[in-house]
Amino acid sequence: MPAFDTAPTGRFRAFADVAPKALRERKILRMVEKIAIVGLSLSLTLVGCKAQGVSGGDTTMPTISASTSIGLVTSAPLETARASQTLPVYWLGRSSGDVYLYREFFPTQSIDDPIATALRTMMGTKPNDPDYFSLWNSPSRLGASVSAKNVITVDVSADAFGQKVDQGIASRSIDQLVYTATAAAAMAGLVDTRTTIQVSILVDGHTGYNAFGHVLLDKPITRDAAFVAPVWIIDPANKSTYNEVPLKVVGQGISPTGELAWSLETMVDGTVEKQFSNGTVTIPQGANELGEFTFSLVTPPGTYQLSVYITDPSMPDKKIGLDTKIVTISERSKK
C-alpha cells in the first residue's frame, strides 16, 4: 500500500440535517433538498427513512454459525488514495450462515466531504447488490471530522439507531460505519495510512451511547478484520453489462489452501439454469493470507451468475464464503 508523506493537519467537517417522514405500507419515501451553506459547514436537508430492503431475518445472527470461515481474515488493509470521484460504502451480507462486510463504490459529483457523504450514502440508500443490506436509519444530523492524530470523529443523531437488532448484527453495523469512514478518508488522502486509523463515534455530541442497545460507544474503534468477507467479487459489479470479452474478474479472498473455486452458470428469466464452466484461481499471497485474485472468462452473449467460494475437502458440497454476481454479455467483441 502506498504511504502518504504527511498526515493532514486541518480538520474536515461536513454536516447533514435530515427530517423524518412517515412510513406507509412499509414502503419508504425519501427526497433530498439542499439548503444553505453556513460558514465552513455544509448543511443538507433530507427526508429521512428507515433502513431499506431489510427483512426480519436480517436483524439477527444465527445462534450457531454454520460457516467454518469466520475469523479467517486477520488483517484488513485500508483502501488506497485515488483521484476518481467514487465513494466506498460497506454493507452487511449473509454467506454460509454468517454475516460479513462487503464494499461497493458509488459515483459522486463532489468529494469535498467524502466521509460524511459516504456515511450518508450508507445510511440512506440501498446497496446495488440485493444480497447486501444495512440496518441504519437516515439521521437528522451527521457530522465528520479528521484530526491531525489520525482520529476520525463521527457525530450522528440518535435516530440513526432506530432498528432493533441482536448483538452480532449490532457489532457488525458499528464496524460497517468504521470501515466506510476509514475507507472514504483513506481514498481521499485525509489520513496517514502508515499508522492505525481510529474512529470515535459521538451520538448527539456525547460519548458513551449504547448503540443498537448492544455496543457501548465509549472509546475510539478500529477495524475488526474478523468481520471482513473471506471472499468477495469486486469486479464485475452485480447486474453489470459488458460488450467485450474476455470478461476480467477481480476480487479479494482468503483460503486455507491459497486457492478459491469459481463457477459460471447460465440464467434464464432470472433463474439459474445450468453450469457453463468452472475452475479454480490462486491467491498470490498464499494460504491463509488475504489477497486479490483475478481471472478471465470468455463466454457467448447471455446472462450469467458468477460464483466464487472456498472449498473444503471434508465438505465437498459446501461453498464456504460464497459471493455471487449477475453479469450480462450483450455483444461479443474480440480484442
Summary of the structure (lengths in Angstrom):
residues: 335
radius of gyration: 20.4
end to end distance: 31.1
largest distance: 62.2
contacts: 1060
relative contact order: 0.15
helix: 13%
strand: 43%
